[in-house]
Amino acid sequence: MTAKDSPAVSRAWTLERFGRVYARLALGAAFLSAVASRFGVWKGDIGLGRFEGFIRYTGEVNAFMPASTIPFLAWAATIAETTLGVLLVLGLWRRQVALGAAVLLALFGTAMALSLGPKEPLDYSVFSASAGALLLALYRDGHT
């Protein structure tokens, strides 16, 4: 019996694989939930309810940008989040998509910190999600 065949290694591999799948699905679902919220799919107090509210929020988060760029940024974020969310859930191009998610979240967190202060991205775990996506992107084995 080799070290790879031992129960401890097998269990670790199982937990490692579970962790990668869990991170990928959690990130993908979070992106898709955010997009669903801005189009009114979620009811109640969750999210911004309508895309107009999301455009206003995009302006708040990107207060340092010219007002004329805000609708473009809102649509670009929506397209990026939808694309990344679907690809993460499906598990396609895992490393590249996870890296894209890490970069998008880091940009979002930085914009939040610049415009709203450091508490906002920390309270919403934006940098934590970005770090998780980066760790997912750095994993070399393409099985999960």
N, C-alpha and C positions, 0 to 999 in steps of 0.2 A: 504494500500500500504506500503510495507516494503522499507527499504533503498535500497535494491538490485533491487527493481522494479522501482526506480526513474530514470528519463531521464538522470541525471548527471552520475549516476553509470553505466547505460547502455552504455552511450557514452564513458565513461572512459574505460569500458571493451572492447568496440569496438576498441578504439585507442590503448589500450594495446595489444589486439590480433593482430591488424594490425602491430604494432611495432615488435612483435615477428616474424610474418611471413616475414615482410620486412627484418629484420636482417638475418633471416635464408636464405632467397632467395638471398640476396645481398652477403653474405659470400660464399654461395655455388657457385653462378655464378662467383664470383671473382676467386675462386680456379679453376673452370673449364676453365675460360678464360685464366688463366696463363698457364695451361697445353696445351690448344689449341694453344696458341702462340708458345710454345716451339716445337711444331710439325708442325709449318708452316700453321696452319689453318687460322690465321689472316694474312692478306696481308699488305704491306706497312711498315711503320716504327714501328708498334706496336710490342712490345716484341722482342724476340731474334731470331725468325724466324726458327731456326733449333735446334735440341737437342744438337748438338755439341757446339753451342753458349751458351746454358743453362749450359752445363758442365763447360765451361770456367767461366761463371758467378758464378756458385756454388763454384768454386775454389777461386774466388775473395771474395765472402761473407764468406767463411770458410778458409780464408788465414792462420789461426792458426792450421789447420788440416794438417796431412801428405797428400801429393799429391795422394798417392795410394788410399786414402779413398774417393776422390772426385767423381768418377763415381758412387760408391755405394750411396753416399749421394744424388746425383742428381736423381738417380732412386728411392731411398727411398722417397724423397720429392715428386716426380711425382706420385708415387703410393699412398702416403698418401693424397696428394691434390686431386687426382681423386676420391678416396674413400670418403673422407670427403665431397667433392663437391657434389657428387651424393647423398649421404645420407642426406645432408642438404637440397638439393632441394626436395627430396622425403619426408622429414620430418620423417625419421626413426631414432629410438633411439636418440631422440632430445637432451636430456641432456648430454649423453655420447659423442655424436658426437660434440656438441658445445664445451664441455670441451676439447676434442681432438684438435679441431680447435684453441681454445684459447692457448693451450700449444704449438702447432706447430707454430703459429704466434709469440708467445713470444720467442721461440727458434730462429726463423728466425730473428726477430728484434734484439735480443741480438747478434747473429752472425754478422748481418749487422753493429751494433754499434761497436763491437770489431774490425772488419776488415776495415770498411769504415768510421767510426766515427758516432756520434749520429745524425747528420743531416739527413743521408739517411733514417733510419727507421722512423724518424719523418716526413720527407717530403712525404714519401709514406704511411703514416698513418698505419704502421704495428702494432704499439702498440694500436692505437685506435681500429683497427679491432679485435685485441686480446681481448681488454677490452669488446668490444661489444659481442664477442663470449662467454666470461666468464659470462657476465650478462645474456645472453640467457641460458647458462648452469645452472645458479643459479635459474632460474624461476622454481617453483615447480609444477605448474599446467601443466599437459601433453597434453593439448588440442591443442597446436599449435606448 
